[in-house]
Amino acid sequence: MTVRVRRVYDPPEPEDGVRVLVDRLWPRGVSKEAARVDEWPKGLTPSTELRRWYHAGEGTYEEFARRYEAELAEPEARELLGHVGDLAGRGPVTLLTSAKSPEQSHTAVLVRLLEADGR
């Protein structure tokens, strides 16, 4: 299974495979043509409330990750996570985000859960 994370602002690369936008909001200043997004499962992204809480600096990354994992345990998110895992089992998947520090964002949680599932 190959899952990687890239910023949506970076130009697409041939080895990206299926490009999945994992942000709830469309990234500013990027056209749909330039982003070349194959899928945009909004139900897999952190809730608006959780996203605002984290960006307001009210908690630690560890608390954010714990709360996000709880959201991902909900049926719709679980199904979407399974779908992305199935895609990754068939070929490379690139999770796209506008986060400035993907390693301290929801994408790190997604990668960890996808790799743990190992479809």
A tleap script that builds the chain and sets N, CA, C and O, in Angstrom:
source leaprc.protein.ff14SB
mol = sequence {
  NMET THR VAL ARG VAL ARG ARG VAL TYR ASP
  PRO PRO GLU PRO GLU ASP GLY VAL ARG VAL
  LEU VAL ASP ARG LEU TRP PRO ARG GLY VAL
  SER LYS GLU ALA ALA ARG VAL ASP GLU TRP
  PRO LYS GLY LEU THR PRO SER THR GLU LEU
  ARG ARG TRP TYR HIE ALA GLY GLU GLY THR
  TYR GLU GLU PHE ALA ARG ARG TYR GLU ALA
  GLU LEU ALA GLU PRO GLU ALA ARG GLU LEU
  LEU GLY HIE VAL GLY ASP LEU ALA GLY ARG
  GLY PRO VAL THR LEU LEU THR SER ALA LYS
  SER PRO GLU GLN SER HIE THR ALA VAL LEU
  VAL ARG LEU LEU GLU ALA ASP GLY CARG
}
set mol.1.N position { 0.839 -1.172 0.000 }
set mol.1.CA position { 0.000 0.000 0.000 }
set mol.1.C position { 0.887 1.239 0.000 }
set mol.1.O position { 1.816 1.360 0.799 }
set mol.2.N position { 0.579 2.155 -0.912 }
set mol.2.CA position { 1.332 3.397 -0.972 }
set mol.2.C position { 0.375 4.565 -0.762 }
set mol.2.O position { -0.477 4.846 -1.605 }
set mol.3.N position { 0.528 5.239 0.372 }
set mol.3.CA position { -0.239 6.446 0.676 }
set mol.3.C position { 0.765 7.528 1.007 }
set mol.3.O position { 1.622 7.359 1.874 }
set mol.4.N position { 0.649 8.634 0.308 }
set mol.4.CA position { 1.531 9.748 0.627 }
set mol.4.C position { 0.700 11.013 0.747 }
set mol.4.O position { -0.457 11.063 0.330 }
set mol.5.N position { 1.312 12.025 1.321 }
set mol.5.CA position { 0.645 13.305 1.536 }
set mol.5.C position { 1.426 14.374 0.784 }
set mol.5.O position { 2.655 14.423 0.831 }
set mol.6.N position { 0.691 15.218 0.098 }
set mol.6.CA position { 1.308 16.348 -0.591 }
set mol.6.C position { 0.413 17.554 -0.419 }
set mol.6.O position { -0.792 17.428 -0.200 }
set mol.7.N position { 1.013 18.717 -0.521 }
set mol.7.CA position { 0.214 19.938 -0.503 }
set mol.7.C position { -0.470 20.080 -1.853 }
set mol.7.O position { 0.138 19.817 -2.891 }
set mol.8.N position { -1.696 20.482 -1.843 }
set mol.8.CA position { -2.469 20.628 -3.070 }
set mol.8.C position { -1.881 21.706 -3.979 }
set mol.8.O position { -2.164 21.729 -5.177 }
set mol.9.N position { -1.072 22.589 -3.420 }
set mol.9.CA position { -0.444 23.652 -4.196 }
set mol.9.C position { 0.748 23.149 -5.020 }
set mol.9.O position { 1.199 23.830 -5.941 }
set mol.10.N position { 1.254 21.963 -4.689 }
set mol.10.CA position { 2.358 21.387 -5.453 }
set mol.10.C position { 1.819 20.816 -6.763 }
set mol.10.O position { 0.710 20.282 -6.788 }
set mol.11.N position { 2.587 20.921 -7.854 }
set mol.11.CA position { 2.097 20.389 -9.125 }
set mol.11.C position { 1.949 18.867 -9.076 }
set mol.11.O position { 2.742 18.186 -8.427 }
set mol.12.N position { 0.940 18.338 -9.759 }
set mol.12.CA position { 0.749 16.880 -9.805 }
set mol.12.C position { 1.967 16.178 -10.385 }
set mol.12.O position { 2.675 16.718 -11.234 }
set mol.13.N position { 2.190 14.964 -9.905 }
set mol.13.CA position { 3.281 14.130 -10.412 }
set mol.13.C position { 2.697 12.809 -10.890 }
set mol.13.O position { 1.672 12.366 -10.372 }
set mol.14.N position { 3.331 12.173 -11.867 }
set mol.14.CA position { 2.810 10.907 -12.393 }
set mol.14.C position { 2.649 9.823 -11.313 }
set mol.14.O position { 1.729 9.009 -11.390 }
set mol.15.N position { 3.534 9.809 -10.317 }
set mol.15.CA position { 3.474 8.771 -9.290 }
set mol.15.C position { 2.431 9.051 -8.206 }
set mol.15.O position { 2.333 8.288 -7.245 }
set mol.16.N position { 1.653 10.126 -8.339 }
set mol.16.CA position { 0.617 10.438 -7.355 }
set mol.16.C position { -0.477 9.378 -7.305 }
set mol.16.O position { -1.065 9.149 -6.248 }
set mol.17.N position { -0.750 8.740 -8.412 }
set mol.17.CA position { -1.855 7.785 -8.439 }
set mol.17.C position { -3.173 8.532 -8.286 }
set mol.17.O position { -3.376 9.580 -8.898 }
set mol.18.N position { -4.062 7.988 -7.469 }
set mol.18.CA position { -5.359 8.632 -7.227 }
set mol.18.C position { -5.134 9.799 -6.277 }
set mol.18.O position { -4.572 9.632 -5.195 }
set mol.19.N position { -5.573 10.970 -6.686 }
set mol.19.CA position { -5.386 12.190 -5.890 }
set mol.19.C position { -6.683 12.486 -5.133 }
set mol.19.O position { -7.730 12.728 -5.733 }
set mol.20.N position { -6.588 12.461 -3.800 }
set mol.20.CA position { -7.764 12.610 -2.938 }
set mol.20.C position { -7.598 13.859 -2.081 }
set mol.20.O position { -6.698 13.932 -1.245 }
set mol.21.N position { -8.471 14.838 -2.294 }
set mol.21.CA position { -8.451 16.045 -1.475 }
set mol.21.C position { -9.109 15.728 -0.140 }
set mol.21.O position { -10.254 15.277 -0.104 }
set mol.22.N position { -8.398 15.959 0.953 }
set mol.22.CA position { -8.917 15.623 2.280 }
set mol.22.C position { -9.115 16.873 3.145 }
set mol.22.O position { -9.007 16.810 4.370 }
set mol.23.N position { -9.401 17.992 2.506 }
set mol.23.CA position { -9.765 19.227 3.196 }
set mol.23.C position { -11.258 19.465 2.985 }
set mol.23.O position { -11.791 19.164 1.917 }
set mol.24.N position { -11.928 20.000 3.990 }
set mol.24.CA position { -13.364 20.275 3.867 }
set mol.24.C position { -13.635 21.432 2.909 }
set mol.24.O position { -14.637 21.426 2.193 }
set mol.25.N position { -12.747 22.419 2.895 }
set mol.25.CA position { -12.920 23.586 2.037 }
set mol.25.C position { -11.986 23.495 0.840 }
set mol.25.O position { -10.866 22.994 0.947 }
set mol.26.N position { -12.460 23.985 -0.303 }
set mol.26.CA position { -11.592 24.008 -1.482 }
set mol.26.C position { -10.445 24.980 -1.215 }
set mol.26.O position { -10.679 26.079 -0.711 }
set mol.27.N position { -9.206 24.597 -1.543 }
set mol.27.CA position { -8.045 25.463 -1.277 }
set mol.27.C position { -8.087 26.754 -2.103 }
set mol.27.O position { -8.437 26.756 -3.283 }
set mol.28.N position { -7.723 27.823 -1.446 }
set mol.28.CA position { -7.729 29.133 -2.108 }
set mol.28.C position { -6.681 29.197 -3.211 }
set mol.28.O position { -5.566 28.695 -3.066 }
set mol.29.N position { -7.063 29.821 -4.306 }
set mol.29.CA position { -6.115 30.113 -5.369 }
set mol.29.C position { -5.728 28.936 -6.241 }
set mol.29.O position { -4.794 29.044 -7.036 }
set mol.30.N position { -6.427 27.806 -6.112 }
set mol.30.CA position { -6.102 26.624 -6.919 }
set mol.30.C position { -7.323 26.271 -7.765 }
set mol.30.O position { -8.411 26.045 -7.235 }
set mol.31.N position { -7.136 26.228 -9.064 }
set mol.31.CA position { -8.251 25.847 -9.929 }
set mol.31.C position { -8.441 24.331 -9.884 }
set mol.31.O position { -7.519 23.586 -9.551 }
set mol.32.N position { -9.626 23.901 -10.218 }
set mol.32.CA position { -9.902 22.461 -10.237 }
set mol.32.C position { -9.042 21.758 -11.280 }
set mol.32.O position { -8.635 20.613 -11.083 }
set mol.33.N position { -8.768 22.435 -12.379 }
set mol.33.CA position { -7.929 21.843 -13.423 }
set mol.33.C position { -6.492 21.669 -12.916 }
set mol.33.O position { -5.875 20.629 -13.147 }
set mol.34.N position { -5.964 22.672 -12.234 }
set mol.34.CA position { -4.584 22.607 -11.744 }
set mol.34.C position { -4.440 21.580 -10.624 }
set mol.34.O position { -3.402 20.928 -10.512 }
set mol.35.N position { -5.462 21.435 -9.804 }
set mol.35.CA position { -5.390 20.516 -8.661 }
set mol.35.C position { -5.477 19.053 -9.098 }
set mol.35.O position { -4.928 18.169 -8.441 }
set mol.36.N position { -6.156 18.813 -10.190 }
set mol.36.CA position { -6.355 17.436 -10.688 }
set mol.36.C position { -6.764 16.481 -9.564 }
set mol.36.O position { -6.124 15.454 -9.338 }
set mol.37.N position { -7.824 16.836 -8.877 }
set mol.37.CA position { -8.356 16.018 -7.793 }
set mol.37.C position { -9.262 14.943 -8.390 }
set mol.37.O position { -10.156 15.240 -9.184 }
set mol.38.N position { -9.019 13.692 -7.998 }
set mol.38.CA position { -9.855 12.588 -8.467 }
set mol.38.C position { -11.059 12.370 -7.552 }
set mol.38.O position { -12.148 12.035 -8.017 }
set mol.39.N position { -10.855 12.562 -6.253 }
set mol.39.CA position { -11.941 12.369 -5.292 }
set mol.39.C position { -11.841 13.422 -4.198 }
set mol.39.O position { -10.755 13.895 -3.862 }
set mol.40.N position { -13.011 13.780 -3.646 }
set mol.40.CA position { -13.078 14.777 -2.578 }
set mol.40.C position { -14.112 14.325 -1.554 }
set mol.40.O position { -15.229 14.842 -1.542 }
set mol.41.N position { -13.762 13.378 -0.702 }
set mol.41.CA position { -14.700 12.851 0.296 }
set mol.41.C position { -14.801 13.764 1.520 }
set mol.41.O position { -14.085 13.574 2.503 }
set mol.42.N position { -15.685 14.745 1.456 }
set mol.42.CA position { -15.794 15.730 2.537 }
set mol.42.C position { -16.137 15.089 3.869 }
set mol.42.O position { -15.779 15.620 4.920 }
set mol.43.N position { -16.827 13.954 3.842 }
set mol.43.CA position { -17.186 13.264 5.081 }
set mol.43.C position { -16.004 12.636 5.795 }
set mol.43.O position { -16.145 12.152 6.918 }
set mol.44.N position { -14.848 12.636 5.163 }
set mol.44.CA position { -13.623 12.090 5.754 }
set mol.44.C position { -12.787 13.180 6.421 }
set mol.44.O position { -11.787 12.888 7.077 }
set mol.45.N position { -13.195 14.420 6.255 }
set mol.45.CA position { -12.427 15.549 6.777 }
set mol.45.C position { -12.874 15.894 8.197 }
set mol.45.O position { -13.986 15.544 8.593 }
set mol.46.N position { -12.034 16.567 8.960 }
set mol.46.CA position { -12.459 16.981 10.303 }
set mol.46.C position { -13.682 17.890 10.230 }
set mol.46.O position { -13.824 18.681 9.297 }
set mol.47.N position { -14.549 17.772 11.206 }
set mol.47.CA position { -15.735 18.622 11.248 }
set mol.47.C position { -15.323 20.093 11.327 }
set mol.47.O position { -14.207 20.420 11.731 }
set mol.48.N position { -16.231 20.955 10.938 }
set mol.48.CA position { -15.969 22.388 11.006 }
set mol.48.C position { -15.642 22.802 12.436 }
set mol.48.O position { -14.739 23.607 12.661 }
set mol.49.N position { -16.373 22.254 13.398 }
set mol.49.CA position { -16.141 22.603 14.801 }
set mol.49.C position { -14.748 22.192 15.254 }
set mol.49.O position { -14.049 22.968 15.906 }
set mol.50.N position { -14.340 20.966 14.907 }
set mol.50.CA position { -13.022 20.479 15.313 }
set mol.50.C position { -11.921 21.274 14.620 }
set mol.50.O position { -10.921 21.635 15.240 }
set mol.51.N position { -12.109 21.542 13.345 }
set mol.51.CA position { -11.114 22.312 12.589 }
set mol.51.C position { -10.934 23.699 13.201 }
set mol.51.O position { -9.805 24.154 13.386 }
set mol.52.N position { -12.036 24.370 13.515 }
set mol.52.CA position { -11.955 25.708 14.113 }
set mol.52.C position { -11.309 25.658 15.497 }
set mol.52.O position { -10.500 26.520 15.842 }
set mol.53.N position { -11.667 24.651 16.279 }
set mol.53.CA position { -11.094 24.489 17.621 }
set mol.53.C position { -9.573 24.363 17.526 }
set mol.53.O position { -8.839 25.030 18.256 }
set mol.54.N position { -9.112 23.507 16.626 }
set mol.54.CA position { -7.669 23.269 16.498 }
set mol.54.C position { -6.947 24.509 15.981 }
set mol.54.O position { -5.890 24.864 16.503 }
set mol.55.N position { -7.489 25.165 14.980 }
set mol.55.CA position { -6.829 26.335 14.403 }
set mol.55.C position { -6.855 27.536 15.338 }
set mol.55.O position { -6.062 28.466 15.184 }
set mol.56.N position { -7.757 27.518 16.298 }
set mol.56.CA position { -7.795 28.606 17.280 }
set mol.56.C position { -6.714 28.437 18.340 }
set mol.56.O position { -6.514 29.319 19.175 }
set mol.57.N position { -6.016 27.299 18.306 }
set mol.57.CA position { -4.935 27.054 19.257 }
set mol.57.C position { -5.421 26.688 20.649 }
set mol.57.O position { -4.716 26.892 21.637 }
set mol.58.N position { -6.637 26.142 20.719 }
set mol.58.CA position { -7.217 25.828 22.023 }
set mol.58.C position { -6.756 24.493 22.597 }
set mol.58.O position { -7.018 24.205 23.765 }
set mol.59.N position { -6.084 23.684 21.810 }
set mol.59.CA position { -5.666 22.378 22.306 }
set mol.59.C position { -4.409 21.893 21.613 }
set mol.59.O position { -3.891 22.535 20.699 }
set mol.60.N position { -3.935 20.756 22.062 }
set mol.60.CA position { -2.725 20.172 21.502 }
set mol.60.C position { -3.046 19.341 20.258 }
set mol.60.O position { -4.199 18.988 20.007 }
set mol.61.N position { -2.009 19.042 19.497 }
set mol.61.CA position { -2.198 18.175 18.340 }
set mol.61.C position { -2.687 16.792 18.788 }
set mol.61.O position { -3.527 16.185 18.124 }
set mol.62.N position { -2.172 16.306 19.892 }
set mol.62.CA position { -2.570 14.987 20.390 }
set mol.62.C position { -4.061 14.945 20.706 }
set mol.62.O position { -4.727 13.952 20.413 }
set mol.63.N position { -4.587 16.008 21.296 }
set mol.63.CA position { -6.024 16.077 21.591 }
set mol.63.C position { -6.825 16.188 20.298 }
set mol.63.O position { -7.880 15.569 20.162 }
set mol.64.N position { -6.325 16.974 19.353 }
set mol.64.CA position { -6.979 17.076 18.050 }
set mol.64.C position { -7.057 15.692 17.402 }
set mol.64.O position { -8.117 15.285 16.925 }
set mol.65.N position { -5.933 14.970 17.387 }
set mol.65.CA position { -5.895 13.646 16.761 }
set mol.65.C position { -6.876 12.697 17.433 }
set mol.65.O position { -7.558 11.926 16.757 }
set mol.66.N position { -6.952 12.748 18.763 }
set mol.66.CA position { -7.894 11.881 19.487 }
set mol.66.C position { -9.337 12.202 19.097 }
set mol.66.O position { -10.130 11.294 18.847 }
set mol.67.N position { -9.676 13.486 19.043 }
set mol.67.CA position { -11.038 13.893 18.676 }
set mol.67.C position { -11.351 13.546 17.213 }
set mol.67.O position { -12.467 13.140 16.887 }
set mol.68.N position { -10.367 13.710 16.353 }
set mol.68.CA position { -10.567 13.392 14.939 }
set mol.68.C position { -10.765 11.888 14.750 }
set mol.68.O position { -11.614 11.468 13.964 }
set mol.69.N position { -9.994 11.087 15.459 }
set mol.69.CA position { -10.190 9.640 15.377 }
set mol.69.C position { -11.590 9.249 15.818 }
set mol.69.O position { -12.184 8.334 15.246 }
set mol.70.N position { -12.128 9.926 16.825 }
set mol.70.CA position { -13.502 9.667 17.258 }
set mol.70.C position { -14.482 10.001 16.139 }
set mol.70.O position { -15.452 9.272 15.932 }
set mol.71.N position { -14.244 11.093 15.416 }
set mol.71.CA position { -15.097 11.433 14.278 }
set mol.71.C position { -14.981 10.387 13.175 }
set mol.71.O position { -15.970 10.053 12.523 }
set mol.72.N position { -13.785 9.878 12.970 }
set mol.72.CA position { -13.572 8.874 11.923 }
set mol.72.C position { -14.201 7.525 12.261 }
set mol.72.O position { -14.327 6.665 11.389 }
set mol.73.N position { -14.590 7.336 13.506 }
set mol.73.CA position { -15.250 6.097 13.915 }
set mol.73.C position { -16.740 6.097 13.548 }
set mol.73.O position { -17.401 5.062 13.628 }
set mol.74.N position { -17.258 7.250 13.149 }
set mol.74.CA position { -18.661 7.349 12.738 }
set mol.74.C position { -18.853 6.593 11.420 }
set mol.74.O position { -17.923 6.509 10.618 }
set mol.75.N position { -20.059 6.040 11.187 }
set mol.75.CA position { -20.281 5.172 10.019 }
set mol.75.C position { -19.895 5.766 8.667 }
set mol.75.O position { -19.219 5.100 7.884 }
set mol.76.N position { -20.305 7.004 8.371 }
set mol.76.CA position { -19.985 7.585 7.060 }
set mol.76.C position { -18.473 7.708 6.877 }
set mol.76.O position { -17.937 7.334 5.834 }
set mol.77.N position { -17.792 8.230 7.889 }
set mol.77.CA position { -16.343 8.405 7.800 }
set mol.77.C position { -15.641 7.059 7.712 }
set mol.77.O position { -14.675 6.915 6.963 }
set mol.78.N position { -16.111 6.078 8.462 }
set mol.78.CA position { -15.518 4.733 8.426 }
set mol.78.C position { -15.622 4.147 7.020 }
set mol.78.O position { -14.679 3.532 6.523 }
set mol.79.N position { -16.777 4.345 6.386 }
set mol.79.CA position { -16.981 3.836 5.031 }
set mol.79.C position { -16.051 4.536 4.038 }
set mol.79.O position { -15.452 3.888 3.179 }
set mol.80.N position { -15.934 5.852 4.159 }
set mol.80.CA position { -15.050 6.600 3.257 }
set mol.80.C position { -13.586 6.233 3.477 }
set mol.80.O position { -12.824 6.127 2.516 }
set mol.81.N position { -13.190 6.042 4.723 }
set mol.81.CA position { -11.818 5.629 5.020 }
set mol.81.C position { -11.548 4.249 4.407 }
set mol.81.O position { -10.470 4.004 3.865 }
set mol.82.N position { -12.521 3.369 4.498 }
set mol.82.CA position { -12.390 2.049 3.873 }
set mol.82.C position { -12.242 2.147 2.368 }
set mol.82.O position { -11.463 1.409 1.765 }
set mol.83.N position { -12.991 3.058 1.761 }
set mol.83.CA position { -12.896 3.255 0.309 }
set mol.83.C position { -11.493 3.721 -0.086 }
set mol.83.O position { -10.908 3.202 -1.036 }
set mol.84.N position { -10.955 4.704 0.648 }
set mol.84.CA position { -9.604 5.188 0.349 }
set mol.84.C position { -8.592 4.060 0.579 }
set mol.84.O position { -7.630 3.925 -0.177 }
set mol.85.N position { -8.807 3.259 1.612 }
set mol.85.CA position { -7.939 2.106 1.855 }
set mol.85.C position { -7.989 1.113 0.704 }
set mol.85.O position { -6.963 0.555 0.314 }
set mol.86.N position { -9.190 0.889 0.157 }
set mol.86.CA position { -9.326 -0.004 -1.000 }
set mol.86.C position { -8.562 0.556 -2.200 }
set mol.86.O position { -7.878 -0.184 -2.906 }
set mol.87.N position { -8.682 1.866 -2.426 }
set mol.87.CA position { -7.937 2.490 -3.523 }
set mol.87.C position { -6.441 2.289 -3.340 }
set mol.87.O position { -5.728 1.959 -4.289 }
set mol.88.N position { -5.970 2.490 -2.112 }
set mol.88.CA position { -4.535 2.352 -1.820 }
set mol.88.C position { -4.084 0.903 -1.971 }
set mol.88.O position { -2.920 0.644 -2.276 }
set mol.89.N position { -4.979 -0.022 -1.765 }
set mol.89.CA position { -4.637 -1.427 -1.961 }
set mol.89.C position { -4.449 -1.782 -3.417 }
set mol.89.O position { -3.813 -2.785 -3.742 }
set mol.90.N position { -5.002 -0.962 -4.298 }
set mol.90.CA position { -4.898 -1.215 -5.746 }
set mol.90.C position { -3.795 -0.415 -6.420 }
set mol.90.O position { -3.398 -0.731 -7.542 }
set mol.91.N position { -3.291 0.627 -5.742 }
set mol.91.CA position { -2.253 1.460 -6.346 }
set mol.91.C position { -1.990 2.674 -5.480 }
set mol.91.O position { -2.611 2.842 -4.431 }
set mol.92.N position { -1.071 3.522 -5.915 }
set mol.92.CA position { -0.714 4.686 -5.099 }
set mol.92.C position { -1.890 5.648 -4.913 }
set mol.92.O position { -2.709 5.850 -5.809 }
set mol.93.N position { -1.939 6.228 -3.718 }
set mol.93.CA position { -2.926 7.246 -3.381 }
set mol.93.C position { -2.176 8.418 -2.769 }
set mol.93.O position { -1.300 8.236 -1.923 }
set mol.94.N position { -2.527 9.617 -3.204 }
set mol.94.CA position { -1.946 10.825 -2.638 }
set mol.94.C position { -3.056 11.620 -1.974 }
set mol.94.O position { -4.028 12.013 -2.619 }
set mol.95.N position { -2.898 11.855 -0.667 }
set mol.95.CA position { -3.827 12.688 0.079 }
set mol.95.C position { -3.371 14.134 -0.085 }
set mol.95.O position { -2.225 14.467 0.215 }
set mol.96.N position { -4.254 14.973 -0.553 }
set mol.96.CA position { -3.935 16.376 -0.816 }
set mol.96.C position { -4.526 17.262 0.267 }
set mol.96.O position { -5.676 17.089 0.671 }
set mol.97.N position { -3.731 18.204 0.726 }
set mol.97.CA position { -4.174 19.138 1.751 }
set mol.97.C position { -3.565 20.511 1.508 }
set mol.97.O position { -2.534 20.643 0.849 }
set mol.98.N position { -4.218 21.523 2.050 }
set mol.98.CA position { -3.651 22.865 1.989 }
set mol.98.C position { -2.909 23.194 3.282 }
set mol.98.O position { -2.362 24.288 3.421 }
set mol.99.N position { -2.885 22.255 4.227 }
set mol.99.CA position { -2.209 22.481 5.512 }
set mol.99.C position { -0.741 22.818 5.293 }
set mol.99.O position { -0.059 22.185 4.487 }
set mol.100.N position { -0.268 23.818 6.016 }
set mol.100.CA position { 1.131 24.229 5.893 }
set mol.100.C position { 2.073 23.199 6.504 }
set mol.100.O position { 3.210 23.054 6.055 }
set mol.101.N position { 1.612 22.487 7.521 }
set mol.101.CA position { 2.409 21.440 8.174 }
set mol.101.C position { 1.604 20.144 8.185 }
set mol.101.O position { 0.992 19.807 9.199 }
set mol.102.N position { 1.598 19.415 7.073 }
set mol.102.CA position { 0.789 18.192 7.014 }
set mol.102.C position { 1.088 17.182 8.122 }
set mol.102.O position { 0.210 16.422 8.529 }
set mol.103.N position { 2.340 17.178 8.611 }
set mol.103.CA position { 2.694 16.215 9.664 }
set mol.103.C position { 2.028 16.550 10.991 }
set mol.103.O position { 2.006 15.707 11.888 }
set mol.104.N position { 1.490 17.741 11.142 }
set mol.104.CA position { 0.761 18.148 12.343 }
set mol.104.C position { -0.690 18.470 11.988 }
set mol.104.O position { -1.291 19.384 12.553 }
set mol.105.N position { -1.240 17.711 11.050 }
set mol.105.CA position { -2.609 17.947 10.602 }
set mol.105.C position { -3.380 16.620 10.577 }
set mol.105.O position { -2.860 15.569 10.951 }
set mol.106.N position { -4.598 16.703 10.140 }
set mol.106.CA position { -5.454 15.528 10.044 }
set mol.106.C position { -4.903 14.485 9.072 }
set mol.106.O position { -5.210 13.300 9.196 }
set mol.107.N position { -4.092 14.921 8.108 }
set mol.107.CA position { -3.560 13.958 7.145 }
set mol.107.C position { -2.667 12.918 7.807 }
set mol.107.O position { -2.657 11.762 7.386 }
set mol.108.N position { -1.923 13.305 8.829 }
set mol.108.CA position { -1.075 12.339 9.542 }
set mol.108.C position { -1.932 11.271 10.219 }
set mol.108.O position { -1.549 10.102 10.265 }
set mol.109.N position { -3.076 11.665 10.736 }
set mol.109.CA position { -3.996 10.711 11.361 }
set mol.109.C position { -4.534 9.757 10.300 }
set mol.109.O position { -4.587 8.547 10.518 }
set mol.110.N position { -4.929 10.299 9.159 }
set mol.110.CA position { -5.449 9.456 8.077 }
set mol.110.C position { -4.416 8.441 7.606 }
set mol.110.O position { -4.732 7.263 7.441 }
set mol.111.N position { -3.194 8.889 7.390 }
set mol.111.CA position { -2.142 7.979 6.927 }
set mol.111.C position { -1.922 6.868 7.954 }
set mol.111.O position { -1.818 5.695 7.595 }
set mol.112.N position { -1.852 7.239 9.220 }
set mol.112.CA position { -1.627 6.236 10.274 }
set mol.112.C position { -2.747 5.195 10.284 }
set mol.112.O position { -2.477 3.999 10.387 }
set mol.113.N position { -3.990 5.635 10.179 }
set mol.113.CA position { -5.114 4.696 10.187 }
set mol.113.C position { -5.153 3.844 8.927 }
set mol.113.O position { -5.460 2.653 8.992 }
set mol.114.N position { -4.847 4.437 7.794 }
set mol.114.CA position { -4.823 3.656 6.546 }
set mol.114.C position { -3.720 2.606 6.584 }
set mol.114.O position { -3.931 1.464 6.176 }
set mol.115.N position { -2.549 2.990 7.070 }
set mol.115.CA position { -1.452 2.030 7.144 }
set mol.115.C position { -1.725 0.931 8.165 }
set mol.115.O position { -1.326 -0.216 7.963 }
set mol.116.N position { -2.397 1.270 9.249 }
set mol.116.CA position { -2.747 0.267 10.264 }
set mol.116.C position { -3.747 -0.730 9.715 }
set mol.116.O position { -3.713 -1.910 10.065 }
set mol.117.N position { -4.651 -0.252 8.841 }
set mol.117.CA position { -5.655 -1.119 8.255 }
set mol.117.C position { -5.036 -2.049 7.216 }
set mol.117.O position { -5.419 -3.213 7.097 }
set mol.118.N position { -4.061 -1.506 6.457 }
set mol.118.CA position { -3.262 -2.287 5.522 }
set mol.118.C position { -4.030 -3.084 4.486 }
set mol.118.O position { -3.644 -4.210 4.171 }
set mol.119.N position { -5.082 -2.545 3.961 }
set mol.119.CA position { -5.886 -3.284 2.965 }
set mol.119.C position { -5.075 -3.782 1.823 }
set mol.119.O position { -5.612 -4.417 0.915 }
savepdb mol mol.pdb
quit
